């Protein structure tokens, strides 16, 4: 088998295609969570103390005197940990949402299966045949015939 045909067989297996779809959907979902964090959650947090994690930084040089991250980066090296805090918040939100989704899927899959309905009652014909079967089963076997001898 050639390398190209082996690669084709590998890529077209169901697991690889499912993984590719999952990665694409996950990327799109990550964008939604980033927007949720940036546009909804962070403004609510900011309302209680005017917090913008993206502007949190530690200057690594005495030449850095700016108060915003962009201006500080122009002045010298900075450790911008605010973006990391935002990324951690995004991760926690995403992990929680995935946890809830998996929990719901597990509940749906583990739902008790409905018990099958009782079988219908036998018809009068079936009851009669069952009685005949039982009577025949209860009879003594016919006597054995003596074997004929050959001379």
C-alpha positions in Angstrom: 0.0 0.0 0.0 1.4 3.4 -0.9 1.9 6.2 1.5 -0.8 8.3 -0.2 -3.4 5.5 0.1 -2.5 4.8 3.7 -2.9 8.5 4.5 -6.2 8.6 2.7 -7.5 5.6 4.7 -6.3 7.3 7.9 -8.0 10.6 7.1 -11.2 9.1 6.0 -11.7 7.0 9.1 -14.7 8.1 11.2 -12.7 9.1 14.3 -10.4 11.5 12.4 -13.4 13.2 10.7 -15.2 13.5 14.0 -12.2 15.0 15.6 -11.8 17.5 12.8 -15.4 18.6 13.1 -15.0 18.9 16.9 -11.9 21.1 16.5 -13.7 23.4 14.1 -16.8 23.7 16.3 -14.6 24.1 19.4 -12.7 27.0 17.7 -16.0 28.7 16.9 -17.2 28.0 20.5 -14.0 29.5 21.9 -14.7 32.7 20.0 -18.2 32.9 21.6 -16.7 32.3 25.0 -14.1 35.0 24.5 -16.8 37.4 23.5 -18.9 36.5 26.5 -15.9 37.1 28.7 -14.8 40.4 27.1 -18.2 41.9 26.3 -20.4 40.6 29.1 -18.6 39.3 32.2 -15.6 41.7 32.3 -17.8 44.8 32.1 -19.9 43.5 35.0 -16.8 42.9 37.0 -15.5 46.4 35.9 -18.8 48.0 37.2 -17.8 46.9 40.8 -14.3 48.4 40.7 -13.4 49.6 37.2 -11.4 46.5 36.5 -9.8 45.8 33.2 -7.6 42.8 33.4 -6.1 43.3 30.0 -4.2 46.4 31.2 -2.6 44.7 34.2 1.1 44.5 33.8 4.4 44.6 35.7 7.2 46.8 34.3 10.5 44.9 33.9 12.4 48.1 33.4 12.6 51.3 35.3 12.1 53.2 32.0 8.4 52.0 31.9 6.2 54.6 33.5 3.0 54.3 31.4 -0.3 53.3 32.9 -1.7 51.5 29.9 -0.3 48.3 28.5 0.1 49.6 24.9 2.1 52.6 26.1 4.1 50.5 28.5 5.1 48.1 25.7 6.4 51.0 23.7 8.6 52.2 26.7 10.1 48.8 27.4 9.6 45.2 28.5 6.6 44.4 30.6 5.1 41.2 32.1 1.5 41.5 30.8 -0.3 39.1 33.2 -3.8 40.7 32.6 -4.3 38.9 29.3 -3.4 35.7 31.0 -6.0 36.3 33.7 -8.6 36.9 31.0 -7.5 33.7 29.2 -7.9 31.7 32.5 -11.4 33.2 33.0 -12.2 32.1 29.4 -10.9 28.6 30.1 -12.9 28.2 33.3 -16.1 29.4 31.6 -15.5 27.0 28.6 -14.6 24.1 30.9 -17.8 24.6 32.9 -20.0 24.8 29.8 -18.4 21.6 28.4 -18.9 20.0 31.8 -22.6 20.9 31.8 -23.0 19.6 28.3 -21.3 16.3 29.0 -23.4 15.9 32.2 -26.6 16.5 30.2 -25.6 14.0 27.5 -24.7 11.4 30.1 -28.2 11.9 31.7 -29.9 11.5 28.4 -27.9 8.4 27.6 -28.4 6.9 31.1 -32.2 7.5 31.0 -34.0 4.3 32.0 -35.3 2.4 29.0 -39.0 2.0 29.0 -40.1 -1.5 29.9 -41.7 -3.4 27.1 -45.5 -3.7 27.2 -47.0 -7.0 28.4 -47.4 -9.5 25.6 -51.0 -9.8 24.4 -53.2 -12.5 26.0 -53.2 -15.8 24.0 -56.2 -16.2 21.6 -58.7 -19.0 22.2 -57.1 -21.0 19.5 -53.7 -20.7 21.1 -55.1 -21.7 24.5 -56.7 -24.8 22.9 -53.5 -25.8 21.2 -51.6 -25.4 24.5 -54.1 -27.7 26.2 -53.8 -30.3 23.5 -50.0 -30.1 23.8 -50.1 -30.5 27.5 -52.5 -33.5 27.2 -50.2 -35.2 24.7 -47.2 -34.5 26.8 -48.8 -36.1 29.8 -49.7 -39.4 28.1 -47.7 -42.5 28.6 -45.5 -43.5 25.7 -47.0 -46.3 23.5 -45.7 -49.8 24.4 -42.6 -50.9 22.6 -43.1 -53.5 19.9 -41.0 -56.6 20.0 -38.4 -56.6 17.3 -38.8 -59.1 14.5 -36.1 -61.7 14.3 -34.7 -62.7 11.0 -33.9 -66.3 10.3 
